[in-house]
Amino acid sequence: MDAEAAQQYWVQVQVEREWPVVEAPMLHRAALETLSHQGAPPVEVTVVISDDETLQELNRRYRAVDTPTDVLAFPGGDEGPFVNELEQPHYLGDVIVSYPRAAEQAREAGHSVLAELQLLVVHGVLHLLGHDDQPGPARARMWAAQQAILEALGVQLAWLD
């Protein structure tokens, strides 16, 4: 991704606790690479690294599923400030990741927690961009995009080897 492309995106990474091996710049880059790879227009995205309790509450409240999950993506609405400058990017939405789920999935898969976090950020941003991971052709397209982005980032996942 070139510097000019990165300038059209605004990504904020929030880490809610002192988690081991969370490298915000790498997660920031994963979100930027996903937006660039998909040719997204100028947008703003927030990535939050949180815990199982938060993800379970959000999953229960918004999806009626009372269990924790690894990642949730919440598209931004049309609401916003009363005055919006023309140069302001559209708020695409939030990607919220459970660090404990990521750590467990990384251990089970045999790759690093950072690699799993990058995978989940890419996955969440793809959802914000309209990708669907329900079985069928849409899932195959999402998985192909995800794999291409992770390879561009140099992310080493056990299932990509």
N, C-alpha and C positions, 0 to 999 in steps of 0.2 A: 504494500500500500504506500502510495506516495504522500508526501507532506501536505500537498494541496488538498488531496481527498480527505485527509484526517482533519483539516481545518473546518470542514463543513459539518462536523459532528461534535457534539458536546456530550461527554460521558462522565458521570460522577460515580465513583465507587465508595460505598460506605461499609465499613467493617464494624459491626456492633460490639465485638469483644476482641480481646487479644487472643486470636486463634493462631496456633503454630502454622507456619508455611503459607500464610496468606500474603501474597505479593500483589498489592493493589495495582501497581503499574502493569503487571502481566494480565490481570483481569480487564483492566482498561483497554489494553491492546487487543484482547480477544473480542471485546465488544466492537471496537473500531474496525477491526479486520472483517467482522461479520457484516457490519453496515456497508463497508466499502465493497466487499465481495458481492453483495446483493444489489449494489447500485442504488442504495437508499437515497432519497432526497435529504437535504439538511434536516437533521433531527437531534433531539436531546433524549438521553436514556439515563436512568439511574440503576445501578447494580448494588444490591445490598447482600452482604454475607451475614447470615443470622443463625438461629438455632432451631432445633426440632420443634420446640414449643410454639415459636412464632409461626413456623410453616404449618403446623397442625392447626393452629387457630385460624389462619388465613384460609387453609384448605377447607376447614369446617364451615367458615362463614361464607365463602364465595363459591365453593364447589359442592357443599353438603357431603364432604368426605372427612370423617373424623379420624384421620391418621396423618402423621407427618409425611412429607414428600421431599424430594431432593431440590426441585426448582419450580417456581411459579412465575408466570409472566402476566402482568396486568397492563393492558393497553391504556395509554393516556386518553383522556376524554377531550372534548372540544372546549371544556371550561378552561379558564386561564386568567391572566391578569386583565383588568378592565381595558388597559391600553397595551397593544402589542405592536412593537416596531416591526416593520416589514422584513427586516433582516433577521429577526428572531427565528430560530428553528422550531419546528413543530415538536411538541412533547410526545414522543413515541410511547413511553411507558416505563414500567419498573420490572426488573428481573430480581427475584428474591431467591437466594440459595441457602440451603441448610448446610452449614459446615459439618455437623456430625454425620449427616447422610452422605455427604461427599467423601468424608474420611472413611466411612464404612465401605462404600462402593469402590473406592480406590483400593482398599485392602483386599476386597474380594476379587477385583479384576487383576490385581498385580501391577498397578502403576502408581505414580505419585499422586498425593492429594492435590497438589497444584495442577497437575494435568486434568484431574477430575473436575476441579473448580473451573478451569478454562472450558472444558467440554460443556459444563452446565451453563456457563455464561453464553457461549455460542448457541446452545440449544434454546435458551430463553429468549435471546435476541431474535433468533429465527422465528420463534412463535410470535413475537411482537410484529415481525414483518409479514405475518400472515401464513407461515408454514404450519402444516398440520402433521402430527405424528400418529394419527389413527391408521390402522392397517390399510394398505392399498397403494396406488400410484403416488399419492401425495406424500406418504411416508418415505417412499423410495427417493423422491426428489429432496426431501428434507435431509435424509441420511447422507445422500450424495453431497449436498451443499455443506453439511456439517463436516464430513470427512475432508473435503477440499480445503475448508477454512482451517481446520486443525493441522493439516499437512502444511499449509502456508505459514502457520504459526510455529511449526517445528515441534508440535506437541506429540509426545510419545505415549500412546495408549496401547495397552497390551493387545486389544482387538484390532488395531491398525497395522500391527507388525506382520 
